[in-house]
Amino acid sequence: MAEDLGGSSALAALDGRVLTFVISIRSAVATRVLWGAMVLGDTPSMAALVVLAGALLLAWGKRTYAALVAGSVAVAWGIEALAKAVVHRARPPMATALIQVPSSFSFPSGHALISLVFFGMLAFLAVLSVRRRLLKGAMVAASAVAVATVGFSRIYLGVHWMTDVLASWALGAAWLSVSMGAYLMWDRFGRPLPDSRPWGKAGTRRIVTVVLVLVAVAVVVIAAQFDPLLAKAISSGADNILRR
């Protein structure tokens, strides 16, 4: 993808058509929902979620899992910075954006890349450790929805091209595969990795886990709904609809 992003390429033309289509389906409700997804994928939010996930995993005595989540996301941030520096792709025109266009390069999308690595790793750990099939399936499905929504929000809000997001997912999936594969290989052939001692009783840990997850969701939702830039974004979306 990075090699085929020139102005006359088929991919670049497809990027333009997709952006035009997305602009045509903008609405106040969709803008509000996808604004929340964007806030979820922001660097401060993702950093806070990594810390929260690490703390909860430590509380359950899963020190190795906590290190795996933190390490995989940290390296993903480095991969994102390196890819942006190498490709140097400009973002979509400012006139198409519903929010302030970031000053960084467009390719790849950090939101899409980091959210895939983080939520993908959580889904992987759920498959390994959660016994109830329904709960395991729900966690994997929720992770997939979060990744898809964060990625689409970047196109919808007009700050990334479609190929930025697709390339980010491909890059994130590649690194996630390496991380998961390395862990599984070490777990099978390497020396056992000792875990920490769980905190408190199992019932207390379950309650604390549920409460902290709900609080994290509420904070993201409230931050998204009351952000002063949201009103401008919704207004801009309405203006675009009226101009059509």
N, C-alpha and C positions, 0 to 999 in steps of 0.2 A: 504493500500500500504506500509506504513512504517513497518508493521509487516511482510511483505512478500518480503523483499529485500535481503535475504541471497544469497550467491553465487550459491546455487544449486536450487533456486526457479524458477518457470516458468516465473515469471515477470523479474527476473534478466537475464534469457536466452533471453527473448523477447527484453529487453533493448539492449543486445549485437547485436542481429540481426538487430534491427532498426538502430543502430549506423553504422553498416557495410553497410547497404543499403544507408543511408544518405551520407556516405563518397563516395560511388560509383556514386552519382549524382551531386557531387560538380562541379561547374564551376566558371569562373571568374565573369560572370554577376550575378549569384546567390549570390556569396560571397559579391559582392559590395552592392547588395540590402539588404541582411540580415545583413550585417555589419551596415547599416543605422538603421535597426530595433533594433539591439543591442544597438546602441548609444541612440536611443529613450528611451529604457528601463533602461538605466544606472541611478544610484541613483541621480547624479547631474541633469540630464535631467528631471527626474521625479519630483525632488524637484522644479526645475524651472517651470515646467508645473503646478504644484500644486499652486505655487505663482501666476502665470499668470492667471490660471482659477479663483482663489480667487479674484484677483484684478478686473477681468472682471465681475464677479458676483456681487461684491460690486458696480461696476460702474452702473450696471443695478438695483441696489437696492435690491439684493437678498442676504442679509447678512446671512440668515439661510442656504441657499444653499452653500455659501462659507465655512461656518463652517462645514457643513456636508462633503464636499469634503476633507477639510484639516484634520478633525478628523478621517474619515474612513481610509485615507491613512496612517496617523500617527500610528494608531492602527495596520494596516496591516504590517508596518515595524517591530513593536514589535512582532507580531505573527511570522513573518519570522525568526527573531533572535532566538526566543524561540524554534521553530521547528528545526532549524539547530543545536542548542545546545543539543536538546534531541535525535535526530536521529543519528547524527555523521556519515553521509554517505560520503564515498570518491568519488571524481569526476572521470570521465572517464580518461583513460591513457593519459598522456601528448602527446604521439606520435600521437594521433588522433585529437588533437586540432589545430585549425587554428590561435588561439590567445593565449596569455599568460593565463594559467589556474589560476583563483583566488585562494587565500589561504584559503578561507572560505569553509565550508562544502557544499556538493552538494544538499542535500535534505532539503527543497524545493528550487525551483528556485525563487530568489527574483525578477528578471526581470518579470517572468511570473505572479507571485502573485500580485505585486504592479501595473503592467500595467492593469491587469484585474479589480482590485478594482478601480483604477483611471478612466479608460475609461468606465467601467461598470457604475460607479456613474454618469459620464457625460451623458451616454445614458439614465439612469433613470431620470435625471433632464430634459433631452430633451423631454422625453415622457410626463412628468408632465407639462412642461411650453411652449413648442413650438406648435403653432397652425397649421401651414402648414404641412400637412401629408407628402408631398414630402421631405421637409427639415428635418422633424422629422425622417423619414425613412433613409435618407442619413446620418444623424448623428449617428443613431444606427448602420447602416451598416459599417460606417467608424470606429466606436469604435470596432466592432467585428473583422474587418480586422486587426486593429492595435494590438489587443490582440493576435490573432492567429499568426501574423507575428513575434511579439516579442518572443512568446513562441517557435516557430519553430526555430528561429535563434539560440537559446541556444543549441538545439540539433545539428543543422547544423554546428555550429562553434566548436562543440566537447567539450563543457565545462559542459554539463548537460546530464543526461540520460533521456530517454523518460518519465519514471515514475516520475522523478523530476518535469517535466513540468505538467503532468497530475494531480499529487497530488497538485501542486501549484494552478492550475485552480480550483480543487475541494475545496481546503481550501479558496481560494479567493472568490469563489462563495458563500460559506457558510457564510463568514464574510459579504460579500456584501448583502446577503439576510437579515442578522440580522440588518445591518445598515438601509437598505431600509424599512424593516418591522417596526423597532423602530420609524423611522421618520413618516411613515404613521399612525401608532397607535397614536403617540403624536399629529399629525396634526388633527386626527379625534376626539380623546377623551380628549386631554390635553388642556392646556391654549394656546391661539394663540401666535405664536412666531412673534414679531414685526420685520419688515424688515427695512432696511435703506432707505434713500432717494436717488433716482437715480441721477447720475451725468450728468449735461448738458441736451441737447436735444436728443431725440430718434435717429434722423438721424446721429448725431455726434457719438453717442455710437455705432451704427451699423458700421460706417466707421472705427472707432478705433478698434472694435472687429475683423473685417475682416483683417485689416492691421497687428495687433499683431499676429493673428493666422498664417498668411502667413509668417511673419518674423520668428516666432518660427519654422515653417516647414523648411524654408530656412536655418536657423542656424543649425538644426539637419542634414540636407542633406549635407551642406557644411562641417560641422565638420566630418561627416562620410567619405566623399570622399577624404578629404585632411589629414586625420589622417595617420601618418607615418606607423602605424602598419597595415594599410589596404594593402599596397604594399606587405608586408611580408605574409599576409594572402592569397592574390591572388596568389602570387608565390608558397606558400605551396600547395594551391589547385591545381595549374597547375602541380606541381611536383607529387602530388598524382595521377592525371589523367595519366601522362606519365608513372608512374610506373605500372599502370594497363595494 
